[in-house]
Amino acid sequence: MPEEANKIGYETALRWTKGKYPFFVCTHIDKGHIHNHIYYNATAFDCSRKFHNFIGSTFALRRLSDRVCIEHDLSYIQNPTQHSKGRFLHYGQWIGERPPSYKQRLRLAIADALKKGPADFDAFLRLMEEAGYEAKHGRGGVISFLVPGQEHATRLRASTLGEGFDPEDIRAVIAGKRPAPEIRDEAPAPPRRVNLIIDIQERMRSGKGPAYERWAKIYNLKQMAAALQFLQEHKLTEYDQLAARTDATVDRFHKLTGELQSTEAALSKTAGLMGATVDYAKTRPVFDGYKAARYSKKYLAEHEAELATYRAARATMNDILNGAKLPKMDDLKKSRRELADKKKALYPEYRAAQRDMREAVAVKANIDHLLGLTDGRENKEQER
């Protein structure tokens, strides 16, 4: 692999200099990741011209290196962004090897301290201090920990660290009244979305400048590379396979959308019926008193709000039941729990289907544009 990376760096430098300037490529491995460093000579081979750098040359060189990697069927970083302090993410973070967050490191340190069996909460704090996590005591007994390298302390509470990380929970674990809190893996970084390529000619006719044209060409190159990567990952070698997969993702998304909407409607109906039933039961004695008073105006004036609630509840029940028998309250509660659980289980599947559909549709649209299969109609998604 280092030899292949060196070959990629050599080919990139050769294309960049067009064979006119001396250069050498240095390849090294840092934390399991391969890095190429290209060094150029200041003058040409015959000393007839000087090497001139220009603004944005690093981005142009990066684009050329990405193109060489695509030609050799190698991965590369798309749309690299910086940290807030100006440092680029290292390659391990881009491929998913993210270091644990400060909160996760604190959770792991708390679990390690509890495994040592501290005698009381003060002993637990001493173990945390020995592990390098400075404890800070705030107003009202609030306890925070400063993780090594962290600027702002993290509070010891369930709303911040998760269930089981309140000070009272920690004390209960030390006393043997509850098990240690469960350490869950952090959610992976969300995948980058494949966007539609830009109709550069149309945008240029609308008054965009040459700088926008340069940016759009780079943007389109990256989107086509992302589309190519999608095809390779899903082993789609034929256009019909891509079309079939796109149709399948669209159908699956619409099916889940309909199922989710029907579940939400049933849940709303059940909750509305339960609320109307409770209001009806509370105000029925008031209405019975109104009847016993022979619909007295004085009684109506004294209980107007309760009687209005009774009428509204009765109308809601008649509208929802539509002549059917009113279920028991226990059955309604059970139905509401089941519908709420079903909705909760459907949402992650719905979001995943939505993401898959958007990606497949965008890839197919980009491939259609590349193959000249578009019919010239304006795509609303592209104009967003």
C-alpha positions in Angstrom: 0.0 0.0 0.0 2.8 2.6 0.7 4.3 1.8 -2.7 0.8 2.4 -4.4 0.4 5.6 -2.5 3.9 6.7 -3.6 2.9 5.9 -7.2 -0.2 8.0 -6.9 1.8 10.9 -5.5 4.4 10.6 -8.3 1.7 10.6 -11.0 0.0 13.6 -9.5 3.2 15.6 -9.3 4.2 14.6 -12.8 0.9 15.8 -14.2 1.1 19.0 -12.1 4.5 20.0 -13.3 4.0 18.6 -16.9 7.4 17.0 -16.6 9.2 20.4 -16.6 10.2 20.7 -12.9 12.1 18.3 -10.6 10.2 16.9 -7.6 10.3 14.1 -5.2 7.6 12.4 -3.2 8.0 11.4 0.5 5.5 8.8 1.8 5.1 8.0 5.5 2.7 6.2 7.8 1.2 8.1 10.8 -1.2 6.2 13.1 -2.0 3.7 10.4 -2.7 6.3 7.8 -0.6 6.9 4.7 0.5 10.5 3.9 2.2 11.8 0.7 4.3 14.9 0.7 5.3 16.4 -2.7 8.3 18.7 -2.9 8.9 20.8 -6.1 12.1 22.4 -7.2 12.1 26.2 -7.6 13.3 26.1 -11.2 12.8 23.9 -14.3 15.3 21.3 -15.4 17.0 23.7 -17.9 16.7 26.6 -15.4 14.8 28.5 -18.1 11.8 29.3 -15.9 10.9 29.7 -12.3 8.1 27.7 -10.5 5.3 30.1 -9.6 2.7 29.3 -7.0 -0.7 30.9 -7.1 -3.7 31.5 -4.9 -5.7 28.3 -4.7 -3.0 26.1 -6.0 -3.4 23.7 -3.1 -7.1 23.2 -4.0 -6.3 22.7 -7.6 -3.6 20.1 -6.7 -6.0 18.4 -4.4 -8.6 18.2 -7.2 -5.9 16.7 -9.4 -4.9 14.2 -6.7 -8.6 13.2 -6.3 -8.9 12.6 -10.0 -5.9 10.3 -10.0 -7.3 8.4 -7.1 -10.6 7.9 -8.9 -8.8 6.6 -11.9 -6.9 4.1 -9.8 -10.1 3.1 -7.9 -8.9 4.5 -4.6 -10.9 6.5 -2.0 -10.4 10.1 -1.2 -11.8 12.8 1.1 -14.7 14.8 -0.4 -15.5 18.4 0.6 -12.9 18.6 3.4 -13.9 21.0 6.2 -12.0 22.5 9.1 -12.4 22.4 12.8 -13.5 25.7 14.4 -9.8 26.4 15.2 -8.7 26.0 11.6 -7.3 22.4 11.7 -8.4 20.0 9.0 -9.9 16.7 10.1 -7.4 13.8 9.8 -8.2 10.9 7.5 -9.2 8.6 10.4 -12.0 10.8 11.3 -13.3 10.9 7.7 -13.4 7.1 7.5 -15.2 6.7 10.8 -12.3 6.2 13.3 -13.4 9.2 15.4 -11.8 9.6 18.8 -14.4 9.4 21.6 -16.0 12.7 22.6 -15.4 14.4 25.9 -18.7 13.1 27.2 -17.9 9.6 26.2 -14.5 9.7 27.8 -16.1 11.0 31.0 -18.6 8.1 30.9 -15.9 5.6 30.5 -13.9 7.2 33.4 -16.9 7.0 35.7 -17.5 3.4 34.8 -13.8 2.6 35.5 -14.0 4.4 38.9 -17.2 2.5 39.9 -15.5 -0.8 39.0 -12.9 -0.1 41.6 -15.6 -0.2 44.3 -15.3 3.1 46.1 -16.6 3.1 49.7 -18.6 6.3 49.3 -19.1 9.2 47.0 -16.1 11.1 48.2 -13.9 8.1 47.4 -15.5 8.1 44.0 -14.5 11.7 43.5 -10.9 10.9 44.6 -10.7 8.1 42.1 -11.8 10.5 39.3 -9.2 13.1 40.4 -6.5 10.4 40.3 -7.6 9.5 36.8 -7.0 13.1 35.7 -10.6 14.3 35.8 -10.8 17.5 37.9 -14.1 17.7 39.9 -15.7 21.1 40.3 -18.4 21.9 42.8 -20.9 24.6 41.9 -23.9 26.2 43.5 -26.6 23.9 44.9 -24.3 21.0 45.0 -23.8 20.7 41.3 -20.8 18.6 40.4 -18.9 18.9 37.1 -15.8 17.2 35.7 -13.1 18.8 33.5 -11.9 16.2 31.0 -8.2 16.5 30.1 -7.9 18.9 27.2 -11.5 20.2 27.7 -12.1 24.0 28.1 -15.5 23.8 29.8 -16.5 21.3 32.5 -19.2 18.7 31.9 -22.0 18.4 34.5 -22.6 15.1 36.2 -26.3 14.7 35.4 -28.5 12.4 33.3 -29.6 15.1 30.9 -26.0 15.6 29.9 -24.4 12.1 30.1 -27.4 9.9 29.9 -29.5 7.7 32.1 -27.7 6.5 35.3 -25.2 9.4 35.5 -27.0 11.6 38.1 -25.1 12.0 41.4 -27.9 10.1 43.1 -27.6 7.3 40.6 -23.8 7.1 41.3 -24.5 7.0 45.0 -27.0 4.2 44.5 -24.5 2.2 42.5 -21.9 2.6 45.2 -24.4 1.4 47.8 -25.2 -1.6 45.7 -28.8 -0.5 45.1 -28.6 -0.4 41.3 -26.3 -1.6 38.6 -23.6 0.5 37.0 -24.8 2.7 34.1 -24.6 1.2 30.7 -22.0 2.7 28.3 -23.4 2.9 24.8 -21.4 3.4 21.7 -21.6 6.9 20.2 -23.7 7.3 17.1 -21.6 7.3 13.9 -21.2 10.5 11.9 -24.1 10.9 9.4 -23.2 10.0 5.8 -22.7 12.9 3.4 -25.7 13.4 1.1 -25.2 13.2 -2.7 -26.6 16.4 -4.3 -27.7 17.1 -7.8 -25.1 18.5 -10.2 -25.5 22.1 -11.3 -26.5 23.2 -14.8 -23.6 25.5 -15.2 -24.7 26.9 -18.6 -28.1 27.8 -17.2 -26.6 29.5 -14.2 -24.1 31.4 -16.3 -27.0 32.8 -18.5 -28.6 34.1 -15.3 -25.6 36.3 -14.6 -23.1 34.2 -12.7 -19.5 35.1 -13.0 -16.4 33.1 -14.0 -15.5 32.5 -10.3 -18.9 30.7 -9.9 -18.2 28.7 -13.0 -14.9 27.4 -11.6 -16.6 26.5 -8.3 -19.5 24.8 -10.1 -17.1 22.6 -12.2 -15.3 21.5 -9.0 -18.7 20.9 -7.3 -20.0 18.8 -10.2 -16.8 16.8 -10.3 -17.2 15.9 -6.7 -20.9 15.0 -7.1 -20.1 12.7 -10.0 -17.3 11.1 -8.0 -19.8 10.6 -5.2 -22.3 9.0 -7.7 -19.5 6.7 -8.9 -18.7 5.7 -5.3 -22.4 5.0 -4.7 -22.5 2.7 -7.8 -19.3 0.9 -6.7 -20.5 0.4 -3.1 -23.8 -1.1 -4.2 -22.3 -3.0 -7.1 -24.6 -1.4 -9.7 -22.9 -2.1 -13.1 -25.9 -1.6 -15.4 -28.2 1.4 -15.8 -31.3 -0.8 -15.4 -30.0 -1.9 -12.0 -29.7 1.7 -10.9 -33.2 2.5 -12.1 -34.6 -0.5 -10.4 -32.9 0.3 -7.1 -34.1 3.9 -7.3 -37.7 2.8 -7.9 -37.4 0.3 -5.0 -36.2 3.0 -2.6 -38.9 5.4 -3.7 -41.6 2.7 -3.2 -40.3 1.7 0.2 -40.2 5.4 1.3 -43.8 6.0 0.2 -45.0 2.7 1.8 -43.4 3.7 5.2 -44.8 7.2 4.8 -48.3 5.8 4.5 -47.8 3.4 7.4 -46.4 6.1 9.6 -49.3 8.6 8.7 -51.9 5.9 9.4 -50.3 5.1 12.7 -50.1 8.8 13.7 -53.8 9.3 12.7 -54.9 6.2 14.8 -52.8 7.5 17.7 -54.4 11.0 17.5 -57.9 9.5 17.2 -57.3 7.2 20.3 -55.8 10.1 22.3 -58.7 12.4 21.3 -61.3 9.7 22.3 -59.6 9.2 25.7 -59.6 12.9 26.4 -63.2 13.3 25.4 -64.2 10.3 27.5 -62.5 11.8 30.6 -64.2 15.2 30.0 -67.5 13.4 29.5 -67.2 11.4 32.7 -66.3 14.6 34.7 -69.1 16.8 33.4 -71.9 14.2 33.2 -73.0 14.8 36.8 -73.3 18.5 36.0 -75.5 17.8 33.0 -77.7 15.4 35.1 -78.1 18.2 37.6 -79.1 20.5 34.7 -81.8 18.1 33.6 -83.0 17.7 37.2 -83.3 21.4 37.5 -85.6 21.3 34.4 -83.0 23.2 32.3 -83.1 26.2 34.6 -81.5 29.4 33.3 -80.0 30.1 36.7 -78.3 26.6 36.8 -77.1 27.1 33.2 -75.5 30.5 34.1 -73.7 28.9 37.1 -72.4 25.9 35.2 -72.0 27.2 31.7 -68.4 26.2 31.3 -68.9 22.6 32.5 -72.0 22.2 30.3 -70.0 23.5 27.2 -67.3 20.9 28.0 -69.9 18.2 28.3 -71.4 19.0 24.9 -68.0 19.2 23.2 -66.9 15.9 24.7 -70.1 14.2 23.6 -69.8 15.6 20.1 -66.2 14.4 19.8 -67.1 10.9 21.0 -70.0 10.6 18.6 -67.8 11.8 15.7 -65.0 9.4 16.5 -67.1 6.3 17.4 -69.6 6.9 14.6 -72.2 4.7 16.2 -69.7 2.1 17.6 -69.5 1.0 21.2 -67.2 3.0 23.5 -64.2 0.8 24.4 -63.1 0.5 28.0 -60.5 3.0 29.3 -58.0 0.2 29.9 -58.4 -1.0 26.3 -57.9 2.6 25.1 -54.7 3.0 27.2 -53.3 -0.3 25.8 -54.1 0.7 22.3 -52.4 4.1 22.8 -49.3 2.5 24.2 -49.1 0.0 21.2 -49.6 2.8 18.7 -47.0 5.0 20.4 -44.4 2.1 20.4 -45.2 1.4 16.7 -44.6 5.0 15.8 -41.4 5.1 17.7 -40.1 2.0 15.9 -41.2 3.3 12.5 -39.4 6.7 12.7 -35.8 5.4 12.4 -36.8 3.1 9.5 -38.6 6.0 7.9 -35.6 8.4 8.2 -33.3 5.7 6.8 -35.7 5.1 3.9 -35.9 8.8 3.2 -32.1 9.2 3.2 -31.7 6.2 0.8 -34.4 7.5 -1.5 -32.8 11.0 -1.7 -29.4 9.5 -2.4 -30.6 7.1 -5.0 -32.7 9.7 -6.8 -29.8 12.2 -6.8 -27.3 9.6 -8.2 -29.7 8.5 -10.9 -30.4 12.2 -11.9 -26.6 12.8 -12.1 -26.0 9.7 -14.2 -28.9 10.7 -16.5 -27.3 14.1 -16.9 -24.0 12.5 -17.7 -25.5 10.2 -20.3 -27.6 12.9 -21.8 -30.9 11.2 -20.8 -32.5 14.3 -19.3 -35.4 15.9 -21.2 -34.5 19.5 -20.4 -37.1 19.9 -17.7 -36.2 22.1 -14.7 -35.6 20.1 -11.6 -37.0 21.8 -8.6 -34.6 20.1 -6.2 -31.7 21.4 -8.2 -32.9 25.0 -7.8 -33.0 24.8 -4.0 
